[in-house]
Amino acid sequence: MNDAQMFRKQCENRKKSVYNTDSNIFLASSQGAFSEVVLAEERASGKLFAVKCIPKKALKGKESSIENEIAVLRKIKHENIVALEDIYESPNHLYLVMQLVSGGELFDRIVEKGFYTEKDASTLIRQVLDAVYYLHRMGIVHRDLKPENLLYYSQDEESKIMISDFGLSKMEGKGDVMSTACGTPGYVAPEVLAQKPYSKAVDCWSIGVIAYILLCGYPPFYDENDSKLFEQILKAEYEFDSPYWDDISESAKDFIRNLMEKDPNKRYTCEQAARHPWIAGDTALNKNIHESVSAQIRKNFAKSKWRVSDLSSGTMLRHITLLKQWPYSRPFSMSKYLVQT
């Protein structure tokens, strides 16, 4: 019996009115490494949510990580960040009721477009900057910003972008120094790899890497061997290769240089980046770069490596478990939701 079936059975045992047995509603689920996501409908409003079903037995020994992620998610509310709506607990599972984000992943949308410009990339990065600037003002560092964690809210062509996956996020405390090496190879800042104390500037570096990829379709640093990849990042040496960058504005390149600055003290903050002409002005070009960028995305980011699902509610929680003395959960009673079957 999988998590979704267990979830439905427990709900049924608890209160059969959870189900609308006369309806034609279908099950929509997405399987992850440690959890399964099921689609649920709030009885009172008809609003849809994504419920992450997390088995306790599979997650034993990683209490601090889930505690940290839940604490972060409960603290933040921003239009470009996937929201945690509610938490429930059963004897065997933890259920996180998440905002439903159904627009798909960033790379999918770019590849599917027939027309894509610097201006589109600038608009996207502006939203990311706004959300990360909000996090930084709240004393939160994401520490794992990358294209896979950027999801579209809906299928609408003008849909906003949403930041997901706060499994590695960190709340800065008074006197706290971050030094844990974490993140995703290719997007992690030099100071993290150098095992030096670091700050929220690591997120700004990652945004620079994302902006680079959005304008050419390939990463600024690459090697099959992680050690060699890290050597490249530590040197912070990258190129704007011809012909892929020939039609990209100097303003865009300047924006990236200021974010992918090796010295974190000289690196742009989110606030500074948001004021750059490529974001706040009119220097982002409207020339169609779709053919080149989409071809490179297909080549360098194989579909099998993307996180793709029909129900995109953010990526699966990493390194998570249920606290033995859970401070946030309420008793298991999901009667306000209809699990879609």
N, C-alpha and C positions, 0 to 999 in steps of 0.2 A: 504493500500500500504506500503510494507516494505522499508527499506533504500535502498536496491539494486534496487528495482523497481523505487523508487523516483530518485535515482542517474541516472539510464538509461533514465528516462523520461526527466529530466533536461538537460542531455547531448543531447538528441534527439531534444528537443526544441531549444537548443543553436546552435547545428550544427549536422545535420544528418549524416555527413560523419564520425562521431565518430564510426559508426557501419559498420561492414563488413557483410552485410545481406546475402551475397551469400556463406558465409563460414559455416562450420559445427562446429564452436567453441561453446563450452558448457558453461553454467554459473557454476561457482564454488564459493560458498560463505560460510562464517562461521559466525554464530550469536553469539554475545557477549551481556553482560549486557547493555552496552551503545552504542554499535556500531556493524556494520556488515562489514565483509571483503569480497570484491569482487575481482576476478582475472581480471587484465587488461593487455593488450598488447600494448607496445609502437609502434606506427605506423612506425616510421622510422627504427627501429632496429629489431622489432619483439620480443624484450625482454619482459619477463613477470614480473609484479609487483603485490603486494597485496595492494589494496586501502581500507583504513579504512574509512567508511562512518559514520560520527558522527553527529547525530541530535542535533542542538543547544538547542532546547526546553527541551530535557531530561537532559541537563548538566548545566543548569543555576545555578550559585552560587558557582562554583568551578574554577573560572578563574585562580587563582594563580597556581594551580596544573598543568594544561595543558600548561600554559606559561613556567613553570619550565621545564617540560619534553621536550617541543619543543626546548627550549634554550639548554638543555643538548644534545639532539640528533643532533642538528645542529652544535655543537661544536666538536663532536667526529667522527672519522673514523678509524675503526680497523677491521681486517679480521675476528675477532671472535665476533663482535658485530653487531646485526641487524641494518641496516642503514635506516635513513629517507631520501628519495630521493627528495621529493617535497611536496608542500602544496598548496591546492586550497580551495576556499571558494565560496559557493553559498548563497543565502538569508537564507536558512534553514539548511544547513549542512556545516561541515568542512570535507575536504578530505585529508587524509595523505597517500601519495604514499610511500610505504615501500618496502624495499628489500624483495623479495620472498624467504622464507625459507621453504623447502618442505620435509625435511628428517624425520620429526616426533620428538616425545619427547624422552628424555633420558631414562626413565624407559622402554618404549616400546622397544627400541633398545636392551637394556640389556636382557630383558625377551626373546626376539626373537632369540638372539644369542644361538648357541649351545656350544660355547666356550668363556669363559670370565675369565680374569686373573687380578692379581694386576697390571701388566704392562699396561693393557687396562685402568684401573682406573687411573693410574699414568699419562698416556698420555692425558687423558681427563682433569684431574686436572691441568696439565701443561698449557693447552690452556686457562683454566679459569684464572689461575694465571697471565698469560701473558696479557690477556685482562683487568683484574682488576688492575694490576700494571700500565697499560697504563692510565686507568681512574684516578687512584690516582695521577699519575704525572700531569694529567690535572686538578687536584683539584676537582675531582668528586667522590662522594661516592654513590654507588648503593643503599644500605640499604635494599634490598629485594632479595638477592641471595638465590636461592633454586633450587632443581632439575627441578621443573615445568618451570622455566625460562631459562633452558638450552635446546636448540633445535638443531637438526642436520641440516646442510645446505642443504644436498641432500640425496637421497636414497643410494648413493654409500657406500659401506662397510667401506671405509676409510674416510668418510665425516668428515669435521671439525665440531666442536661444536660452537654454537652461543649463546651469552647472549642477552636476550630480556627483555622487560618490565622495563622502566625507570620511571614509575609513582611515585615512592617514592624517586628517586635519588635527590641528593643535591649537588650544587656547593659551595665549601668552599670559603668564602670571607675573606678578611683581618679583623681580630678581631671577625669574626663570631664564635659562639659556637653552636654546634648541641646538642639539648637536647630533641627534640620531640620523644616521644615513638612511633615508627612505625616499620613495618616489619611483618614477618609471625611467629606465635607461633611455637616454635620448632627450629627455625633458628636464632632467635634474640639473641644478645650478652647480657651477664649479666649486663654490665654497662647501657644498654638501659633500662632494666627492673628496675634497681636501680634508675632510673631517674637522673642519673649523666650526666654531659656533656661528650660527646663521640666524637670519631674521625673516620677516615677511618679504624681503627682497627676492627670495627664492621663487615666489609666485610670479613676480614681474619678469624674471628670466624666462619662466615657462611660457608666459604670454607672448614674449618675443619669439620663442621657438614656434609656437602655434601660428603667429602672424607670418613667419617665414614660410611655413608649409602651405598656408592658405594662398600664398602668392606664386608658388612654383610647383607645388604638389609633391615635393620630396623634402626630407629632413636636412637640417644644416650639418648634422653629425651622423655618420653611419659607419658601422663595422659589425660583421657577424660575431666578432670576438668582443665581449663586453670590456675587457681590459684595454683593448686598443680604442674602443669607443670612448671610454672614460678619459684616456690620454688626450684625445681630441678636445673633449669638453673642458678639461682642466686648462688647456692652452687657450681656449675660447677663440680658436682660429677657424673662421668659416668664410666662404666665398659667395658672391652673387654671380653664379656661373652664366656664361653666355652659351646658348642663345636664350635660356629660360628667363633670364632677368633683363634682357635687352629692352623689353617693352614696359618694364616696371619703373615707376617714377622714382626720382632721387629722394623725394619726400618719404616714400614708403621705406626705402633703404635706411634713411636717417632715423626713422622711427624704430626700426628693428635694431640698429646699432646701439641706440640709447637704452634699449631694454636688454639686449644681449651684451651688456657691458660686463667684463670680467670682475671689476671691482664693484662690490655691492654698494659701497658708499657713493659711487659715481653713477650707479644705475638709476634709471628713471623710476620713480614711484608711480603708482596707479594714477595719482592726481596729476603728476607732471605729464604722463603719457596721454591722459585724457585731454590735455590742453595742446598737444602737438597738432600742427596744421593738418596732418594726414587723418586725424580723428575729428578735430574740432573745426577745421577749415575746409577748403575746397580743393586740396591738392591731390586727393585720391582720384585716379583716372577712371574714365568710363569706357575705356577700350575693352573689348571682349577678349578675355584670356582663357576662356573655358576649354578650348581644344587642348592647349598645352597642359594646363593644370590638371584637368580630369585624366588625361593620358598618363601623367606622372603619378597621380594618386592610384590609379589602377595598377601601375607597375610596382610602386614602392609600398603600398599598403594593401596587401592581398586581402580579398574579401574574407578569407578564412580567419584572418587576424582581427577583423572588426568584430565588435560586439553587436550583433544584429538580432532583433527579436520582433515579433508582431506586437508585443506589449512592452513598450519602452517606458519604464518608470524610474530610470536611473540604473546604474550598474549594481551588481550584487554586492552586498556588504562583505568587506574583507576582514579577516582576523576577528571574528565576532563570536560572542557567546552570551548566555544569559547570566546575569549576576545572581549569586546565591541569595543575596538580600537585595532584590531589585528595587531601587528607590523611585522608579518612575511609572511602573506598570500598574494596571488596574486588574481586578479579577476578570477571568475570561467570561465575557458576555457580549457577543457580537450581534445581538438581536436587532441592532439599528441598521445592520448591513444585510444585503442579500448577496450571498456568494453566487456568482453566475454559473449555472449548470445547464 
